[in-house]
Amino acid sequence: MGNKIRIADLTAVPEGQAAEFVAEDRIIALFHVDGTYYAMDGVCPHAGGPLGEGTLTGNVVTCPWHGWQFDVTTGQHCLNERLCHPTYPVSVEEDGIYIELPES
């Protein structure tokens, strides 16, 4: 089991939007899709672009730097089936949105 960390208020990421947060020493991209929150590593593996600042269309985020696209529900790259970006479990509680990071 990992470290459960409160990452945001319940109103921090409106439906259909993305935002960037820092948890421990990691940049996390948090997405709100169809009433569900998803979290993934916020640094694009291509050139370090900020995925939390990307464009979210449905469940696909497009990196603002070079256009790499990922399914935020799975972390799967949209064109390269061998590339899957790290995602993190999300839970919503009365006092906020939490993610679970692996133990360091």
N, C-alpha and C positions, 0 to 999 in steps of 0.2 A: 504494500500500500504506500502511496506517495504522500506528499505534503498538501493538505487542503488549504488554499489561500483565498481570502476574499479579494476579488479583483476590481469590483465596481458596484456602484449603486444600481438598483433595479431600473432606474430611468436613464442610465448613462449611454445606452446604445438603442436608439429608436429602431422600430421594425424596418427591415430592409437596409440597414446601415452597418457600418463597420467602425471600429475604433481601436486605438493602440494603447496598451497599458504595460507597466513594468511589474513583474512579479518575481521576487527574489532578484536574481541577476539576469533575468530573461525578458525579452520583448515579446509580448503576447498580442496577437490580433484576435479581437472578439467580434463575432458576427451574430446578428439577430435575423433569423430566417424563419418565416411562417410561425412565429411565436416561440421558437426554440433558439437557444444560444449555443454557439459553437466556438471553440477556441483552438488556435493553432499557433505554431511558432510564427512570430511576426516578422521574421527576416527572410526575405525571398532567397532561395538557395542559388539563384542565378548570379546576382550581383549585389545582394544585400538590401534590396529595395524594401520599403515599409508596406507590408501587406495590409496592415490595419488602416492605411491611407488609400488603399486601392478601391476600385469601383466594384460594387457588389451587384451582380445581376442574377436574381434567383439565388441559387446556392453556389455560384461561381464568382470568385474574386479574381480581378485582373490587377497584377502588380503595376503601380503607376510608373515605374521606371522603364521596363522593357516588355511589358505585356504578357508575361508568363501568367497562366491561369491555373487555378486550383479549385477543386470541389471542397468547400469549407466543411462539409459534413464528414468527409473521409480523409482529406489531405491529398487525394489523388491528383496528380498533374493531368490536365485535360488532353494533352497530346502524347505524352510519354508514359506508357503504362508501367515502366520500371521506376518511375520517380513518384514517391509518396512522401509528402511533407508531414512532419510530426504534428499530431493533434493532441488535445488534452481533454479529459472528461470535465464537463461543466455541470454544476448543480445550482439551482435557484432556491434561495431561502428567504425568509421574511426580511432579513437585514441586508441582502445583497446577492451578488452573483459570485460564485466560487469556482475555482478550477483546481484540479489535482495535478500537481507536478511530480514527476518521478523523483525519488530520493537521490540526492547528489552523492 
